[in-house]
Amino acid sequence: MNYPNLPNSVLEITEQPEVKEITNELLKQLQNALHSNALFTDQIQLSLKGIVRILEVLLSLDFFKNANEIDSSLRNSIEWLNNTGESLKIKMKEYEGFFNDFNTSMKANEQEVTNTLNANTENIKSEVKKLENQLIEATTRLLTSYQIFLNSARENATTQINTNKQEVLNNITQEKNQATSEITEAKNTIIIKTLIFLRLNKAC
């Protein structure tokens, strides 16, 4: 962001010309009162004396009839005041230009700040969208992995159940066959013993 440089605050003012001694004396008294932190009433009193003295000097002058009789020091003071006023006007124009440039730069800077904020907002939205997509992707992968785990566990459980079921059926069949064989063997033994018994009875 760019800002205009502040104008130099120094006024190009020449040294104030000397005026009549009585005026200088009042000015010195007033300056001494101001610099010495004198009472406010003393400062006001001296200021009023200075104003009265200035009015007395102005009223005693006849600018139209006695223009040539005006004290040269007073003319120098008037010229100094005019020059000082012109210098002040120039400085005021410099500051006016500065503030105009400053307001213009502030508007430009405001637009720059607005553009930066808008760009940052878009970047933040983009990053949030990326995070949302990453979260959805991670959640999908997790759910898929969990579903695969459940399917594998179910298949293993089904296989184990079928295996155990087959083993039980095999054991039952084996026990059944063994029992049938034992029953048949016992049955044959009884038949043989019965036949032998019948033959013995018949022989007797």
C-alpha positions as CSV (number, residue, x, y, z in Angstrom):
1,M,0.0,0.0,0.0
2,N,1.3,3.5,-1.0
3,Y,0.9,6.7,1.0
4,P,2.0,10.2,0.0
5,N,4.9,11.8,1.9
6,L,4.0,14.4,4.5
7,P,5.0,17.9,3.4
8,N,7.8,19.6,5.3
9,S,6.2,21.5,8.1
10,V,9.0,24.2,8.2
11,L,7.7,27.6,7.0
12,E,10.1,29.7,5.0
13,I,9.8,32.9,7.1
14,T,12.5,35.5,7.2
15,E,13.6,37.1,10.5
16,Q,11.0,39.5,11.9
17,P,12.1,43.1,11.4
18,E,12.5,45.3,14.4
19,V,9.7,47.7,15.3
20,K,9.6,50.6,17.7
21,E,11.1,50.0,21.1
22,I,7.9,50.3,23.1
23,T,6.3,47.6,21.0
24,N,9.3,45.4,21.3
25,E,9.3,46.0,25.1
26,L,5.6,44.8,25.3
27,L,6.5,41.8,23.1
28,K,9.4,41.0,25.4
29,Q,7.3,41.2,28.5
30,L,4.7,39.0,27.0
31,Q,7.2,36.4,25.8
32,N,8.9,36.5,29.2
33,A,5.5,35.9,30.9
34,L,4.7,33.0,28.6
35,H,8.1,31.4,29.0
36,S,8.2,31.8,32.8
37,N,4.8,30.2,33.3
38,A,3.5,33.5,34.8
39,L,-0.1,33.8,36.0
40,F,-2.7,33.6,33.2
41,T,-4.0,37.0,34.3
42,D,-0.6,38.6,33.7
43,Q,-0.4,37.1,30.3
44,I,-3.8,38.4,29.4
45,Q,-3.0,41.8,30.8
46,L,0.2,42.0,28.7
47,S,-1.7,40.8,25.6
48,L,-4.3,43.5,26.1
49,K,-1.6,46.1,26.5
50,G,-0.1,45.0,23.3
51,I,-3.4,45.1,21.5
52,V,-4.1,48.6,22.8
53,R,-0.6,49.7,21.7
54,I,-1.2,48.4,18.2
55,L,-4.6,50.2,18.0
56,E,-3.0,53.4,19.2
57,V,-0.3,53.2,16.5
58,L,-2.9,52.3,13.8
59,L,-5.2,55.1,14.9
60,S,-2.4,57.6,15.0
61,L,-1.5,56.9,11.4
62,D,-3.2,58.6,8.4
63,F,-2.6,56.2,5.6
64,F,-4.0,58.5,3.0
65,K,-2.5,61.9,4.0
66,N,0.7,60.8,5.6
67,A,1.7,57.7,3.8
68,N,5.2,58.9,3.4
69,E,5.5,59.5,7.1
70,I,4.8,55.8,8.0
71,D,7.7,54.5,9.9
72,S,10.0,52.3,7.7
73,S,10.0,49.7,10.4
74,L,6.3,49.4,10.3
75,R,6.3,49.1,6.5
76,N,8.9,46.4,6.9
77,S,6.7,44.7,9.5
78,I,3.7,44.9,7.1
79,E,5.8,43.4,4.3
80,W,7.0,40.7,6.6
81,L,3.4,39.8,7.6
82,N,2.5,39.7,3.9
83,N,5.4,37.5,3.1
84,T,4.6,35.3,6.0
85,G,1.0,35.1,5.0
86,E,2.0,34.0,1.5
87,S,4.4,31.4,2.9
88,L,1.6,30.1,5.1
89,K,-0.8,30.0,2.1
90,I,1.7,28.0,0.1
91,K,2.2,25.6,3.0
92,M,-1.5,25.2,3.4
93,K,-1.8,24.4,-0.3
94,E,0.9,21.8,0.1
95,Y,-1.0,20.2,3.0
96,E,-4.2,20.5,1.0
97,G,-2.6,18.6,-1.9
98,F,-1.2,16.1,0.6
99,F,-4.6,15.4,2.1
100,N,-6.1,15.1,-1.4
101,D,-3.4,12.6,-2.4
102,F,-3.8,10.8,1.0
103,N,-7.6,10.5,0.5
104,T,-7.0,9.2,-3.1
105,S,-4.4,6.7,-1.8
106,M,-6.7,5.6,1.0
107,K,-9.4,4.8,-1.6
108,A,-6.9,2.9,-3.6
109,N,-5.6,1.1,-0.5
110,E,-9.2,0.4,0.5
111,Q,-9.8,-1.3,-2.8
112,E,-6.5,-3.2,-2.5
113,V,-7.4,-4.3,1.0
114,T,-10.9,-5.4,-0.2
115,N,-9.4,-7.4,-3.1
116,T,-6.9,-9.0,-0.7
117,L,-9.6,-9.9,1.8
118,N,-11.8,-11.3,-1.1
119,A,-8.8,-13.3,-2.4
120,N,-8.1,-14.6,1.1
121,T,-11.7,-15.5,1.6
122,E,-11.7,-17.5,-1.7
123,N,-8.5,-19.3,-0.6
124,I,-10.0,-20.2,2.7
125,K,-13.2,-21.5,1.1
126,S,-11.0,-23.5,-1.3
127,E,-9.0,-25.0,1.6
128,V,-12.1,-25.8,3.5
129,K,-13.5,-27.6,0.4
130,K,-10.3,-29.6,0.1
131,L,-10.5,-30.6,3.8
132,E,-14.1,-31.6,3.3
133,N,-13.2,-33.7,0.3
134,Q,-10.3,-35.3,2.2
135,L,-12.6,-36.0,5.2
136,I,-15.2,-37.6,2.9
137,E,-12.5,-39.7,1.1
138,A,-11.0,-40.8,4.4
139,T,-14.4,-41.7,5.8
140,T,-15.2,-43.7,2.7
141,R,-12.0,-45.6,2.9
142,L,-12.6,-46.3,6.6
143,L,-16.2,-47.5,5.9
144,T,-15.0,-49.7,3.0
145,S,-12.2,-51.2,5.1
146,Y,-14.7,-51.9,7.9
147,Q,-17.2,-53.5,5.4
148,I,-14.4,-55.7,4.0
149,F,-13.5,-56.7,7.6
150,L,-17.1,-57.5,8.4
151,N,-17.5,-59.6,5.2
152,S,-14.3,-61.4,5.9
153,A,-15.3,-62.1,9.5
154,R,-18.7,-63.4,8.3
155,E,-17.2,-65.6,5.7
156,N,-14.7,-67.0,8.2
157,A,-17.5,-67.6,10.7
158,T,-19.6,-69.3,8.0
159,T,-16.7,-71.5,7.0
160,Q,-16.0,-72.4,10.6
161,I,-19.6,-73.2,11.2
162,N,-19.8,-75.4,8.1
163,T,-16.6,-77.1,9.0
164,N,-17.7,-77.8,12.6
165,K,-21.1,-78.9,11.2
166,Q,-19.5,-81.4,8.9
167,E,-17.2,-82.7,11.6
168,V,-20.2,-83.2,13.8
169,L,-22.1,-85.0,11.0
170,N,-19.0,-87.2,10.4
171,N,-18.7,-88.0,14.0
172,I,-22.4,-88.9,14.2
173,T,-22.2,-91.1,11.1
174,Q,-19.1,-92.8,12.5
175,E,-20.8,-93.4,15.8
176,K,-23.9,-94.6,14.0
177,N,-22.0,-97.0,11.9
178,Q,-20.0,-98.3,14.8
179,A,-23.2,-98.8,16.8
180,T,-24.8,-100.6,13.9
181,S,-21.8,-102.8,13.5
182,E,-21.8,-103.7,17.2
183,I,-25.5,-104.4,17.1
184,T,-25.2,-106.6,14.1
185,E,-22.3,-108.4,15.7
186,A,-24.2,-108.9,18.9
187,K,-27.2,-110.0,16.9
188,N,-25.2,-112.6,15.0
189,T,-23.7,-113.9,18.2
190,I,-27.1,-114.4,19.7
191,I,-28.3,-116.2,16.6
192,I,-25.4,-118.6,16.6
193,K,-25.8,-119.3,20.3
194,T,-29.5,-119.9,19.7
195,L,-28.9,-122.3,16.9
196,I,-26.3,-124.2,18.9
197,F,-28.8,-124.4,21.8
198,L,-31.5,-125.7,19.5
199,R,-29.2,-128.3,18.0
200,L,-28.2,-129.6,21.4
201,N,-31.8,-129.9,22.5
202,K,-32.7,-131.8,19.4
203,A,-29.8,-134.2,19.9
204,C,-31.0,-135.0,23.3
